[in-house]
Amino acid sequence: MKLTRLAPLALGGVLLAGGFAGASLAQQPPLAVMAQGAAQAGQPAGPREGRRMDPEAMAAKHAERLRAVLQLRPEQEPALKAYLAARKPAGMAGRRGGREQSAAMTTPQRLDAQRARLTERVARFDQRAAATKTFYAQLSPSQQKAFDALGSRGGKGGHRGIGGRGHGGHGG
């Protein structure tokens, strides 16, 4: 018997909450209007737009963090610069049109192209590893310990790509 008395109250509460939600949605301008206003103001329109930092600014921030955490001495600066130069990511040149080119290839051609890209990646890894070892050798034991604590990414920290460990998506 108490249930029959509470049902109208519950229904009224749900309708009232729905009415408030509808009224608040009616008050918000459409997304297109917001985007247009933001574009005129020179601001990013959407929540994801304009979020990427400039790669050069990120590299400078990374270098400053290394200098601060490792407490580098002035004579270690050339070693740091060489290390950072070797760790610069490869450019995107030659990567455009990959799907179109791949679709026109036979399976053996696609496999050969994949092998060539893999060989390039291994060569870039070898360069980064050699530069890291050279830089590491220039550090004092306490600096080496601090560098080790920064992790395998050389202090880049945070984002590790899709899945947490690079590009694979099999993160852990």
C-alpha positions as CSV (number, residue, x, y, z in Angstrom):
1,M,0.0,0.0,0.0
2,K,2.9,2.4,0.7
3,L,4.3,1.6,-2.7
4,T,1.2,3.0,-4.5
5,R,1.6,6.3,-2.6
6,L,5.3,6.6,-3.4
7,A,4.9,5.8,-7.2
8,P,3.4,9.2,-8.1
9,L,6.0,11.1,-6.1
10,A,8.8,9.1,-7.8
11,L,7.3,9.7,-11.2
12,G,7.0,13.4,-10.4
13,G,10.6,13.6,-9.3
14,V,11.8,11.9,-12.5
15,L,9.7,14.3,-14.7
16,L,10.9,17.3,-12.8
17,A,14.6,16.3,-13.2
18,G,14.0,15.6,-16.9
19,G,12.4,19.0,-17.3
20,F,15.4,20.7,-15.7
21,A,17.8,18.8,-18.0
22,G,15.8,19.7,-21.1
23,A,15.7,23.4,-20.0
24,S,19.5,23.5,-19.5
25,L,20.1,21.9,-22.9
26,A,17.8,24.4,-24.5
27,Q,19.8,27.2,-23.0
28,Q,23.2,26.1,-24.5
29,P,24.1,27.3,-28.0
30,P,24.6,24.8,-30.7
31,L,28.2,23.4,-31.1
32,A,28.5,25.0,-34.6
33,V,27.9,28.4,-33.1
34,M,30.4,27.8,-30.3
35,A,33.0,26.7,-32.9
36,Q,32.4,29.7,-35.1
37,G,32.7,32.1,-32.1
38,A,35.9,30.3,-30.9
39,A,37.4,30.5,-34.4
40,Q,36.7,34.2,-34.6
41,A,38.3,34.7,-31.2
42,G,41.3,32.7,-32.3
43,Q,40.7,29.9,-29.7
44,P,40.4,26.2,-30.3
45,A,36.7,25.2,-31.1
46,G,36.5,21.8,-29.7
47,P,37.8,20.0,-26.6
48,R,40.5,18.1,-28.5
49,E,41.4,20.9,-30.9
50,G,44.6,22.9,-30.3
51,R,45.8,20.5,-27.5
52,R,49.0,19.4,-29.1
53,M,52.1,21.2,-28.0
54,D,54.7,22.4,-30.4
55,P,57.3,19.6,-30.8
56,E,60.1,22.2,-30.3
57,A,58.5,23.5,-27.2
58,M,58.1,20.0,-25.9
59,A,61.8,19.2,-26.7
60,A,62.9,22.4,-24.9
61,K,60.8,21.5,-21.8
62,H,62.3,18.0,-21.8
63,A,65.8,19.4,-22.0
64,E,65.1,21.7,-19.1
65,R,63.7,18.9,-17.0
66,L,66.8,16.8,-17.7
67,R,69.1,19.7,-16.7
68,A,67.1,20.2,-13.5
69,V,66.8,16.6,-12.4
70,L,70.3,15.6,-13.3
71,Q,71.8,18.9,-12.1
72,L,74.1,19.0,-15.2
73,R,77.4,20.9,-15.0
74,P,78.3,23.3,-17.8
75,E,80.9,20.9,-19.3
76,Q,78.1,18.3,-19.7
77,E,76.0,20.5,-21.9
78,P,77.5,19.4,-25.3
79,A,76.8,15.8,-24.3
80,L,73.2,16.7,-23.5
81,K,72.8,18.5,-26.8
82,A,74.2,15.5,-28.7
83,Y,71.9,13.1,-26.8
84,L,68.8,15.2,-27.5
85,A,69.7,15.6,-31.2
86,A,69.9,11.8,-31.6
87,R,66.6,11.3,-29.8
88,K,64.7,13.6,-32.2
89,P,61.9,11.6,-33.8
90,A,62.2,10.9,-37.5
91,G,60.2,13.2,-39.7
92,M,57.0,12.3,-41.4
93,A,58.6,12.6,-44.9
94,G,57.9,9.7,-47.1
95,R,55.0,8.4,-45.0
96,R,52.2,10.1,-46.9
97,G,50.0,8.0,-49.2
98,G,50.9,4.7,-47.4
99,R,47.5,3.2,-47.7
100,E,47.0,4.1,-51.3
101,Q,50.5,2.7,-52.1
102,S,49.9,-0.4,-50.0
103,A,46.6,-1.1,-51.7
104,A,48.4,-1.1,-55.1
105,M,51.1,-3.5,-54.0
106,T,51.2,-7.2,-54.2
107,T,51.6,-9.2,-50.9
108,P,55.4,-9.8,-51.5
109,Q,55.9,-6.1,-52.3
110,R,54.0,-5.1,-49.1
111,L,56.2,-7.4,-47.0
112,D,59.3,-6.0,-48.6
113,A,58.1,-2.4,-47.8
114,Q,57.4,-3.5,-44.2
115,R,60.9,-5.0,-43.9
116,A,62.4,-1.8,-45.2
117,R,60.5,0.3,-42.6
118,L,61.5,-2.1,-39.9
119,T,65.1,-1.9,-40.9
120,E,64.9,1.9,-40.7
121,R,63.3,1.8,-37.3
122,V,66.0,-0.6,-36.0
123,A,68.7,1.8,-37.4
124,R,67.1,4.7,-35.6
125,F,66.8,2.7,-32.4
126,D,70.6,1.8,-32.6
127,Q,71.4,5.6,-33.0
128,R,69.3,6.5,-30.0
129,A,70.7,3.7,-27.9
130,A,74.3,4.7,-28.8
131,A,73.6,8.3,-28.0
132,T,72.0,7.4,-24.7
133,K,75.0,5.2,-23.7
134,T,77.4,8.0,-24.6
135,F,75.4,10.6,-22.6
136,Y,75.1,8.2,-19.7
137,A,78.9,7.7,-19.6
138,Q,79.3,11.5,-19.2
139,L,77.2,11.5,-16.0
140,S,78.5,11.1,-12.5
141,P,77.3,8.1,-10.5
142,S,74.6,10.1,-8.7
143,Q,73.4,11.6,-12.0
144,Q,73.3,8.1,-13.5
145,K,71.1,7.0,-10.6
146,A,68.8,10.0,-11.2
147,F,68.7,9.3,-15.0
148,D,67.8,5.6,-14.2
149,A,65.0,6.8,-12.0
150,L,63.5,8.8,-14.9
151,G,62.7,5.6,-16.6
152,S,63.3,4.0,-20.0
153,R,61.9,7.0,-21.9
154,G,64.7,9.3,-20.7
155,G,62.4,11.4,-18.6
156,K,59.6,12.0,-21.1
157,G,57.2,10.3,-18.7
158,G,53.5,10.2,-18.8
159,H,52.0,9.2,-22.1
160,R,53.4,6.0,-23.6
161,G,51.2,5.8,-26.6
162,I,48.2,3.6,-27.2
163,G,47.9,0.8,-24.6
164,G,50.6,2.4,-22.4
165,R,53.7,0.8,-23.9
166,G,54.1,2.3,-27.4
167,H,52.0,1.7,-30.4
168,G,50.9,-1.9,-29.8
169,G,47.8,-1.6,-27.7
170,H,48.8,-4.6,-25.6
171,G,49.8,-2.3,-22.7
172,G,50.3,-3.4,-19.2
